[in-house]
């Protein structure tokens, strides 16, 4: 088995070297911090828009998935805070506080953009305002993607109830809609990774591809790691015993660290995959044959 004409073993060796060179684990730790700062404003913005949609129970579908993905304590803390804030300040969040909330929500995306520049070995050439505008646009895009995806899930549930009431509920029907729900979720995660890898790094002539090797690997790793981490925390780790009242926050940061790690690993895979393509960019090039110049600064690891 080979990838782009090189053996899987050689590709794995190059990937391991690139991960070490780019301090991916340190980068994921930084992302975990910035995503922790950004995730509450981001979810508050999304949840504040939901009451204006003509589709009921979208917020419940989002919260249900978070409860399934996150450790129990972290999920309870997260959903509780978001629900409390949105129930009290929906009008204000969509008016005066919208811009500030959106700016805060884009902090995590801005950090992702800087980390992806490191995986591509390119220097950030966009101005601060332009880069922040891209981060805000991506944050809005992700919010819309989340709303559309979970609206489809809710509508699928409505269709399931209608078919069940009309023709009866069967095991095959329940299985079909259960599979459909997860197909929508997986495709949404894959699209989110694809959009991030396409728009976030400061590279030129980047072709959008819904399916990329890095996107597939990152999607699978995120799902497996999320479920595995939730089981590990519930069965073995005692974050509350070690960290006390902030145990739920630590568990949430660990989950976001995992999410950042798999995103960066997926990006590294895409960079190497393109590097070995005859028409692809070499590592450190913003466009084929157009070097970016100085490599970005890396933290000491």
Residue pairs with C-beta under 8 A, 6 or more apart in sequence:
1 7
1 8
2 8
2 11
3 11
3 213
3 273
3 276
4 11
4 273
4 276
4 277
5 276
6 276
11 272
11 276
14 272
15 268
15 269
15 272
18 119
18 268
18 271
18 272
19 25
19 265
19 268
22 118
22 119
22 121
22 264
22 268
22 298
23 118
23 298
23 299
23 301
24 119
24 261
24 264
24 265
24 268
25 261
25 301
26 299
26 301
27 115
27 118
27 260
27 264
27 299
28 257
28 258
28 260
28 261
28 264
29 257
29 260
30 111
30 115
30 260
30 299
31 108
31 111
31 112
31 115
31 256
31 257
31 259
31 260
31 261
31 263
31 264
32 253
32 254
32 256
32 257
32 259
32 260
33 253
34 107
34 108
34 110
34 111
35 108
35 111
35 256
35 259
35 260
36 249
36 252
36 253
36 256
37 104
37 107
37 108
38 104
38 105
38 106
38 107
38 108
38 109
39 78
39 108
39 252
39 256
40 78
40 81
40 82
40 85
41 101
41 102
41 104
41 105
42 105
42 108
42 139
42 142
42 143
43 78
43 82
44 82
44 85
44 86
44 93
44 101
44 105
45 93
45 98
45 101
45 102
45 105
45 143
46 62
46 143
46 146
46 147
47 59
47 62
47 82
47 83
47 86
48 86
48 89
48 90
48 93
48 94
49 94
49 143
49 147
50 58
50 59
50 147
51 90
53 147
53 151
55 151
55 154
55 155
56 154
57 154
57 157
58 147
58 150
58 151
58 154
61 150
61 153
61 154
61 157
62 146
62 150
63 79
63 83
65 150
65 185
66 75
66 78
66 79
67 75
67 76
67 79
68 230
69 75
69 226
69 227
69 230
69 255
70 78
70 226
70 230
70 251
70 252
70 255
71 229
71 230
71 233
71 234
71 239
71 248
71 251
71 255
72 230
72 233
72 234
73 233
73 239
73 240
73 247
73 248
73 251
74 233
74 248
74 249
74 251
74 252
74 255
76 248
77 248
77 249
77 252
78 248
78 252
85 93
86 93
89 97
93 101
102 136
102 139
102 140
103 132
103 136
105 139
106 132
106 135
106 136
106 138
106 139
107 135
109 135
109 136
109 138
109 139
109 142
109 200
110 131
110 132
110 135
112 196
112 200
112 260
112 263
113 124
113 131
113 134
113 135
113 200
113 201
113 202
114 124
114 296
115 260
115 264
116 196
116 197
116 200
116 201
116 264
116 267
117 123
117 124
117 201
117 202
117 296
118 296
118 298
119 201
119 264
119 267
119 268
119 271
120 201
120 202
120 203
120 267
120 271
120 283
120 284
121 283
121 284
121 292
121 295
121 296
122 201
122 202
122 203
122 284
122 285
122 286
122 292
122 295
122 296
123 202
123 292
123 293
123 294
123 295
123 296
124 131
124 202
124 296
125 202
125 286
125 292
126 134
126 202
131 202
134 199
134 200
137 199
138 195
138 196
138 199
138 200
141 195
142 192
142 195
145 188
145 191
145 192
145 195
146 188
149 184
149 185
149 187
149 188
152 184
153 181
153 184
153 185
156 177
156 180
156 181
156 184
157 177
159 177
160 173
160 174
160 177
163 173
164 173
186 219
186 223
189 219
189 222
189 223
190 210
190 211
190 215
190 216
190 219
191 210
193 212
193 214
193 215
193 218
193 219
193 263
193 266
194 208
194 209
194 210
194 211
194 212
194 215
195 208
196 263
197 212
197 214
197 215
197 266
197 267
197 270
198 206
198 207
198 208
198 209
201 267
202 286
202 292
203 281
203 285
203 286
203 287
204 286
204 287
204 290
205 281
205 287
205 288
209 215
212 266
212 270
212 273
213 269
213 270
213 273
214 265
214 266
214 267
214 268
214 269
214 270
214 273
215 266
215 270
217 262
217 265
217 266
217 269
218 262
218 263
218 265
218 266
221 262
221 265
221 266
222 258
222 259
222 262
222 263
225 258
225 262
226 255
226 258
226 259
229 254
229 255
229 258
233 239
233 251
237 251
238 247
239 247
239 248
239 250
239 251
240 247
240 248
241 247
243 249
243 250
271 283
273 280
274 280
274 281
275 281
275 282
275 283
279 288
280 288
281 287
281 288
282 288
284 291
284 292
284 295
285 291
285 292
286 292
